[in-house]
Amino acid sequence: MEVFELIGFTAATLTTLAFVPQALKSYKEKSTKDISLVMYVVMFTGVILWLLYGIHLNSMPIIIANAITALFNLSIIILKMKHK
């Protein structure tokens, strides 16, 4: 594995894991009142575009990170809409 691919996987892991605490907190507390729906919709859109870009480049760090991050973002969006 190249050094820059390792850097990519490390960055992908960290940025993806950054969404876990918010997703877990929102799920456990069943409250999303302090979360901006617009921010998560914009973020979700950007993540989907990054995913498409990663697919185009056939870059596994970009593909894996953004696919997982999209799921976390989508789960927060769903919780936000459910617990309005």
N, CA, C and O atoms as CSV, one atom per row, in Angstrom:
chain,resi,resn,atom,element,x,y,z
A,1,MET,N,N,0.843,-1.177,0.000
A,1,MET,CA,C,0.000,0.000,0.000
A,1,MET,C,C,0.888,1.240,0.000
A,1,MET,O,O,1.826,1.348,0.790
A,2,GLU,N,N,0.584,2.157,-0.883
A,2,GLU,CA,C,1.353,3.398,-0.965
A,2,GLU,C,C,1.109,4.265,0.257
A,2,GLU,O,O,0.067,4.165,0.904
A,3,VAL,N,N,2.078,5.115,0.566
A,3,VAL,CA,C,1.966,6.001,1.720
A,3,VAL,C,C,0.756,6.934,1.584
A,3,VAL,O,O,0.057,7.184,2.567
A,4,PHE,N,N,0.508,7.441,0.397
A,4,PHE,CA,C,-0.613,8.363,0.238
A,4,PHE,C,C,-1.958,7.642,0.295
A,4,PHE,O,O,-2.957,8.235,0.701
A,5,GLU,N,N,-1.996,6.389,-0.101
A,5,GLU,CA,C,-3.225,5.613,0.052
A,5,GLU,C,C,-3.484,5.357,1.534
A,5,GLU,O,O,-4.632,5.400,1.978
A,6,LEU,N,N,-2.443,5.095,2.291
A,6,LEU,CA,C,-2.573,4.928,3.737
A,6,LEU,C,C,-3.054,6.221,4.392
A,6,LEU,O,O,-3.901,6.193,5.285
A,7,ILE,N,N,-2.520,7.336,3.951
A,7,ILE,CA,C,-2.985,8.641,4.440
A,7,ILE,C,C,-4.461,8.814,4.102
A,7,ILE,O,O,-5.232,9.293,4.933
A,8,GLY,N,N,-4.859,8.432,2.899
A,8,GLY,CA,C,-6.257,8.532,2.482
A,8,GLY,C,C,-7.168,7.684,3.351
A,8,GLY,O,O,-8.229,8.145,3.770
A,9,PHE,N,N,-6.770,6.457,3.625
A,9,PHE,CA,C,-7.573,5.589,4.479
A,9,PHE,C,C,-7.656,6.129,5.909
A,9,PHE,O,O,-8.705,6.039,6.547
A,10,THR,N,N,-6.553,6.690,6.410
A,10,THR,CA,C,-6.558,7.270,7.749
A,10,THR,C,C,-7.492,8.471,7.812
A,10,THR,O,O,-8.295,8.589,8.738
A,11,ALA,N,N,-7.390,9.357,6.835
A,11,ALA,CA,C,-8.270,10.520,6.786
A,11,ALA,C,C,-9.728,10.088,6.650
A,11,ALA,O,O,-10.609,10.645,7.305
A,12,ALA,N,N,-9.974,9.111,5.811
A,12,ALA,CA,C,-11.326,8.604,5.607
A,12,ALA,C,C,-11.905,8.030,6.890
A,12,ALA,O,O,-13.071,8.261,7.211
A,13,THR,N,N,-11.098,7.290,7.616
A,13,THR,CA,C,-11.548,6.691,8.879
A,13,THR,C,C,-11.896,7.777,9.892
A,13,THR,O,O,-12.951,7.723,10.525
A,14,LEU,N,N,-11.025,8.750,10.048
A,14,LEU,CA,C,-11.256,9.809,11.025
A,14,LEU,C,C,-12.478,10.658,10.688
A,14,LEU,O,O,-13.293,10.943,11.565
A,15,THR,N,N,-12.610,11.060,9.440
A,15,THR,CA,C,-13.752,11.911,9.079
A,15,THR,C,C,-15.065,11.141,9.133
A,15,THR,O,O,-16.108,11.720,9.436
A,16,THR,N,N,-15.029,9.867,8.850
A,16,THR,CA,C,-16.234,9.044,8.935
A,16,THR,C,C,-16.623,8.828,10.390
A,16,THR,O,O,-17.795,8.957,10.742
A,17,LEU,N,N,-15.662,8.503,11.230
A,17,LEU,CA,C,-15.941,8.264,12.643
A,17,LEU,C,C,-16.424,9.522,13.367
A,17,LEU,O,O,-17.056,9.427,14.419
A,18,ALA,N,N,-16.132,10.685,12.817
A,18,ALA,CA,C,-16.571,11.933,13.434
A,18,ALA,C,C,-18.095,12.021,13.530
A,18,ALA,O,O,-18.615,12.738,14.385
A,19,PHE,N,N,-18.808,11.314,12.677
A,19,PHE,CA,C,-20.271,11.361,12.685
A,19,PHE,C,C,-20.891,10.370,13.668
A,19,PHE,O,O,-22.069,10.495,14.001
A,20,VAL,N,N,-20.134,9.406,14.130
A,20,VAL,CA,C,-20.676,8.366,15.003
A,20,VAL,C,C,-21.235,8.923,16.312
A,20,VAL,O,O,-22.359,8.572,16.672
A,21,PRO,N,N,-20.505,9.779,17.045
A,21,PRO,CA,C,-21.056,10.262,18.312
A,21,PRO,C,C,-22.401,10.988,18.152
A,21,PRO,O,O,-23.307,10.803,18.966
A,22,GLN,N,N,-22.529,11.807,17.112
A,22,GLN,CA,C,-23.787,12.523,16.902
A,22,GLN,C,C,-24.913,11.566,16.551
A,22,GLN,O,O,-26.028,11.705,17.053
A,23,ALA,N,N,-24.629,10.601,15.698
A,23,ALA,CA,C,-25.648,9.628,15.316
A,23,ALA,C,C,-26.101,8.821,16.531
A,23,ALA,O,O,-27.299,8.617,16.724
A,24,LEU,N,N,-25.160,8.363,17.347
A,24,LEU,CA,C,-25.500,7.586,18.541
A,24,LEU,C,C,-26.280,8.428,19.551
A,24,LEU,O,O,-27.268,7.965,20.120
A,25,LYS,N,N,-25.835,9.655,19.770
A,25,LYS,CA,C,-26.518,10.544,20.720
A,25,LYS,C,C,-27.941,10.824,20.257
A,25,LYS,O,O,-28.874,10.772,21.058
A,26,SER,N,N,-28.113,11.114,18.990
A,26,SER,CA,C,-29.449,11.395,18.453
A,26,SER,C,C,-30.356,10.183,18.582
A,26,SER,O,O,-31.537,10.315,18.900
A,27,TYR,N,N,-29.802,8.998,18.335
A,27,TYR,CA,C,-30.579,7.766,18.430
A,27,TYR,C,C,-30.961,7.465,19.878
A,27,TYR,O,O,-32.117,7.155,20.167
A,28,LYS,N,N,-29.996,7.556,20.780
A,28,LYS,CA,C,-30.247,7.233,22.185
A,28,LYS,C,C,-31.214,8.211,22.844
A,28,LYS,O,O,-32.120,7.803,23.571
A,29,GLU,N,N,-31.017,9.509,22.587
A,29,GLU,CA,C,-31.834,10.530,23.239
A,29,GLU,C,C,-33.148,10.794,22.506
A,29,GLU,O,O,-34.043,11.456,23.032
A,30,LYS,N,N,-33.251,10.273,21.296
A,30,LYS,CA,C,-34.426,10.512,20.451
A,30,LYS,C,C,-34.746,12.008,20.364
A,30,LYS,O,O,-35.903,12.428,20.378
A,31,SER,N,N,-33.674,12.783,20.274
A,31,SER,CA,C,-33.802,14.231,20.180
A,31,SER,C,C,-32.775,14.760,19.185
A,31,SER,O,O,-31.592,14.424,19.239
A,32,THR,N,N,-33.260,15.588,18.286
A,32,THR,CA,C,-32.375,16.221,17.302
A,32,THR,C,C,-32.645,17.719,17.234
A,32,THR,O,O,-32.370,18.361,16.220
A,33,LYS,N,N,-33.185,18.271,18.322
A,33,LYS,CA,C,-33.604,19.680,18.296
A,33,LYS,C,C,-32.446,20.651,18.052
A,33,LYS,O,O,-32.658,21.731,17.500
A,34,ASP,N,N,-31.251,20.292,18.446
A,34,ASP,CA,C,-30.101,21.180,18.276
A,34,ASP,C,C,-29.310,20.918,17.000
A,34,ASP,O,O,-28.219,21.460,16.822
A,35,ILE,N,N,-29.852,20.094,16.116
A,35,ILE,CA,C,-29.165,19.740,14.876
A,35,ILE,C,C,-29.818,20.482,13.709
A,35,ILE,O,O,-31.043,20.550,13.607
A,36,SER,N,N,-28.990,21.029,12.844
A,36,SER,CA,C,-29.480,21.731,11.662
A,36,SER,C,C,-29.759,20.738,10.534
A,36,SER,O,O,-28.847,20.079,10.034
A,37,LEU,N,N,-31.023,20.642,10.143
A,37,LEU,CA,C,-31.396,19.766,9.029
A,37,LEU,C,C,-30.730,20.230,7.738
A,37,LEU,O,O,-30.238,19.411,6.962
A,38,VAL,N,N,-30.714,21.530,7.509
A,38,VAL,CA,C,-30.110,22.066,6.284
A,38,VAL,C,C,-28.633,21.675,6.205
A,38,VAL,O,O,-28.153,21.282,5.142
A,39,MET,N,N,-27.922,21.779,7.309
A,39,MET,CA,C,-26.502,21.436,7.315
A,39,MET,C,C,-26.304,19.973,6.933
A,39,MET,O,O,-25.420,19.657,6.137
A,40,TYR,N,N,-27.122,19.071,7.495
A,40,TYR,CA,C,-26.954,17.653,7.193
A,40,TYR,C,C,-27.397,17.308,5.771
A,40,TYR,O,O,-26.825,16.406,5.157
A,41,VAL,N,N,-28.388,17.994,5.240
A,41,VAL,CA,C,-28.800,17.750,3.851
A,41,VAL,C,C,-27.702,18.219,2.899
A,41,VAL,O,O,-27.386,17.531,1.928
A,42,VAL,N,N,-27.121,19.383,3.173
A,42,VAL,CA,C,-26.020,19.882,2.336
A,42,VAL,C,C,-24.815,18.953,2.452
A,42,VAL,O,O,-24.177,18.632,1.449
A,43,MET,N,N,-24.509,18.525,3.662
A,43,MET,CA,C,-23.388,17.606,3.873
A,43,MET,C,C,-23.626,16.276,3.161
A,43,MET,O,O,-22.720,15.737,2.526
A,44,PHE,N,N,-24.840,15.752,3.265
A,44,PHE,CA,C,-25.191,14.497,2.599
A,44,PHE,C,C,-25.012,14.626,1.084
A,44,PHE,O,O,-24.478,13.726,0.438
A,45,THR,N,N,-25.459,15.742,0.530
A,45,THR,CA,C,-25.309,15.979,-0.908
A,45,THR,C,C,-23.837,16.008,-1.296
A,45,THR,O,O,-23.442,15.402,-2.292
A,46,GLY,N,N,-23.027,16.709,-0.514
A,46,GLY,CA,C,-21.590,16.761,-0.785
A,46,GLY,C,C,-20.932,15.397,-0.686
A,46,GLY,O,O,-20.070,15.060,-1.497
A,47,VAL,N,N,-21.334,14.612,0.302
A,47,VAL,CA,C,-20.771,13.276,0.482
A,47,VAL,C,C,-21.130,12.369,-0.697
A,47,VAL,O,O,-20.299,11.588,-1.159
A,48,ILE,N,N,-22.363,12.475,-1.179
A,48,ILE,CA,C,-22.774,11.688,-2.350
A,48,ILE,C,C,-21.941,12.090,-3.573
A,48,ILE,O,O,-21.537,11.234,-4.361
A,49,LEU,N,N,-21.689,13.381,-3.726
A,49,LEU,CA,C,-20.860,13.835,-4.852
A,49,LEU,C,C,-19.423,13.321,-4.711
A,49,LEU,O,O,-18.810,12.920,-5.700
A,50,TRP,N,N,-18.886,13.331,-3.487
A,50,TRP,CA,C,-17.555,12.766,-3.255
A,50,TRP,C,C,-17.545,11.277,-3.569
A,50,TRP,O,O,-16.575,10.766,-4.129
A,51,LEU,N,N,-18.615,10.581,-3.212
A,51,LEU,CA,C,-18.724,9.153,-3.505
A,51,LEU,C,C,-18.676,8.919,-5.015
A,51,LEU,O,O,-17.955,8.041,-5.491
A,52,LEU,N,N,-19.437,9.698,-5.753
A,52,LEU,CA,C,-19.428,9.571,-7.214
A,52,LEU,C,C,-18.039,9.863,-7.784
A,52,LEU,O,O,-17.579,9.183,-8.701
A,53,TYR,N,N,-17.388,10.868,-7.238
A,53,TYR,CA,C,-16.036,11.215,-7.670
A,53,TYR,C,C,-15.072,10.058,-7.375
A,53,TYR,O,O,-14.236,9.714,-8.211
A,54,GLY,N,N,-15.192,9.466,-6.190
A,54,GLY,CA,C,-14.356,8.328,-5.822
A,54,GLY,C,C,-14.574,7.141,-6.736
A,54,GLY,O,O,-13.628,6.446,-7.106
A,55,ILE,N,N,-15.832,6.911,-7.100
A,55,ILE,CA,C,-16.140,5.824,-8.039
A,55,ILE,C,C,-15.487,6.103,-9.388
A,55,ILE,O,O,-14.912,5.209,-10.009
A,56,HIS,N,N,-15.583,7.355,-9.833
A,56,HIS,CA,C,-14.962,7.741,-11.099
A,56,HIS,C,C,-13.450,7.490,-11.078
A,56,HIS,O,O,-12.879,7.006,-12.055
A,57,LEU,N,N,-12.807,7.826,-9.949
A,57,LEU,CA,C,-11.361,7.642,-9.828
A,57,LEU,C,C,-10.974,6.217,-9.443
A,57,LEU,O,O,-9.798,5.854,-9.486
A,58,ASN,N,N,-11.967,5.410,-9.067
A,58,ASN,CA,C,-11.728,4.063,-8.550
A,58,ASN,C,C,-10.809,4.115,-7.330
A,58,ASN,O,O,-9.885,3.314,-7.192
A,59,SER,N,N,-11.091,5.086,-6.442
A,59,SER,CA,C,-10.288,5.300,-5.234
A,59,SER,C,C,-11.016,4.711,-4.034
A,59,SER,O,O,-12.010,5.266,-3.564
A,60,MET,N,N,-10.515,3.586,-3.543
A,60,MET,CA,C,-11.180,2.897,-2.438
A,60,MET,C,C,-11.297,3.745,-1.168
A,60,MET,O,O,-12.344,3.692,-0.523
A,61,PRO,N,N,-10.280,4.525,-0.771
A,61,PRO,CA,C,-10.475,5.347,0.424
A,61,PRO,C,C,-11.646,6.320,0.281
A,61,PRO,O,O,-12.426,6.502,1.216
A,62,ILE,N,N,-11.763,6.933,-0.873
A,62,ILE,CA,C,-12.849,7.893,-1.104
A,62,ILE,C,C,-14.189,7.170,-1.164
A,62,ILE,O,O,-15.170,7.643,-0.592
A,63,ILE,N,N,-14.242,6.050,-1.838
A,63,ILE,CA,C,-15.492,5.295,-1.984
A,63,ILE,C,C,-15.982,4.782,-0.631
A,63,ILE,O,O,-17.136,5.003,-0.264
A,64,ILE,N,N,-15.125,4.112,0.097
A,64,ILE,CA,C,-15.531,3.517,1.375
A,64,ILE,C,C,-15.938,4.582,2.385
A,64,ILE,O,O,-16.990,4.486,3.017
A,65,ALA,N,N,-15.097,5.593,2.527
A,65,ALA,CA,C,-15.382,6.639,3.513
A,65,ALA,C,C,-16.693,7.342,3.221
A,65,ALA,O,O,-17.499,7.563,4.125
A,66,ASN,N,N,-16.905,7.691,1.975
A,66,ASN,CA,C,-18.099,8.462,1.652
A,66,ASN,C,C,-19.362,7.612,1.633
A,66,ASN,O,O,-20.449,8.120,1.907
A,67,ALA,N,N,-19.240,6.351,1.321
A,67,ALA,CA,C,-20.415,5.466,1.404
A,67,ALA,C,C,-20.862,5.324,2.856
A,67,ALA,O,O,-22.056,5.406,3.148
A,68,ILE,N,N,-19.922,5.113,3.758
A,68,ILE,CA,C,-20.262,4.974,5.173
A,68,ILE,C,C,-20.742,6.302,5.751
A,68,ILE,O,O,-21.728,6.343,6.486
A,69,THR,N,N,-20.043,7.385,5.417
A,69,THR,CA,C,-20.443,8.705,5.903
A,69,THR,C,C,-21.835,9.076,5.403
A,69,THR,O,O,-22.609,9.691,6.136
A,70,ALA,N,N,-22.159,8.713,4.172
A,70,ALA,CA,C,-23.497,8.976,3.635
A,70,ALA,C,C,-24.554,8.264,4.475
A,70,ALA,O,O,-25.616,8.826,4.744
A,71,LEU,N,N,-24.271,7.042,4.886
A,71,LEU,CA,C,-25.222,6.301,5.724
A,71,LEU,C,C,-25.409,6.972,7.079
A,71,LEU,O,O,-26.534,7.088,7.565
A,72,PHE,N,N,-24.304,7.418,7.696
A,72,PHE,CA,C,-24.416,8.127,8.973
A,72,PHE,C,C,-25.206,9.420,8.811
A,72,PHE,O,O,-26.080,9.724,9.623
A,73,ASN,N,N,-24.899,10.183,7.759
A,73,ASN,CA,C,-25.618,11.430,7.506
A,73,ASN,C,C,-27.094,11.168,7.276
A,73,ASN,O,O,-27.949,11.865,7.822
A,74,LEU,N,N,-27.390,10.168,6.472
A,74,LEU,CA,C,-28.782,9.848,6.177
A,74,LEU,C,C,-29.522,9.417,7.442
A,74,LEU,O,O,-30.688,9.765,7.626
A,75,SER,N,N,-28.853,8.663,8.314
A,75,SER,CA,C,-29.510,8.247,9.550
A,75,SER,C,C,-29.834,9.452,10.428
A,75,SER,O,O,-30.888,9.485,11.064
A,76,ILE,N,N,-28.946,10.437,10.472
A,76,ILE,CA,C,-29.203,11.644,11.256
A,76,ILE,C,C,-30.344,12.441,10.630
A,76,ILE,O,O,-31.190,12.972,11.349
A,77,ILE,N,N,-30.378,12.531,9.305
A,77,ILE,CA,C,-31.475,13.228,8.619
A,77,ILE,C,C,-32.808,12.547,8.921
A,77,ILE,O,O,-33.802,13.217,9.202
A,78,ILE,N,N,-32.826,11.230,8.864
A,78,ILE,CA,C,-34.059,10.485,9.150
A,78,ILE,C,C,-34.491,10.707,10.597
A,78,ILE,O,O,-35.672,10.931,10.862
A,79,LEU,N,N,-33.548,10.648,11.534
A,79,LEU,CA,C,-33.878,10.897,12.934
A,79,LEU,C,C,-34.387,12.323,13.134
A,79,LEU,O,O,-35.321,12.551,13.902
A,80,LYS,N,N,-33.776,13.272,12.447
A,80,LYS,CA,C,-34.200,14.672,12.550
A,80,LYS,C,C,-35.637,14.817,12.074
A,80,LYS,O,O,-36.435,15.502,12.715
A,81,MET,N,N,-35.969,14.193,10.979
A,81,MET,CA,C,-37.332,14.305,10.449
A,81,MET,C,C,-38.337,13.525,11.314
A,81,MET,O,O,-39.494,13.924,11.445
A,82,LYS,N,N,-37.892,12.442,11.884
A,82,LYS,CA,C,-38.763,11.614,12.723
A,82,LYS,C,C,-39.077,12.287,14.064
A,82,LYS,O,O,-40.201,12.201,14.558
A,83,HIS,N,N,-38.080,12.952,14.645
A,83,HIS,CA,C,-38.215,13.526,15.986
A,83,HIS,C,C,-38.393,15.043,15.965
A,83,HIS,O,O,-37.893,15.741,16.847
A,84,LYS,N,N,-39.094,15.547,14.972
A,84,LYS,CA,C,-39.337,17.000,14.900
A,84,LYS,C,C,-40.185,17.467,16.035
A,84,LYS,O,O,-40.487,18.657,16.130
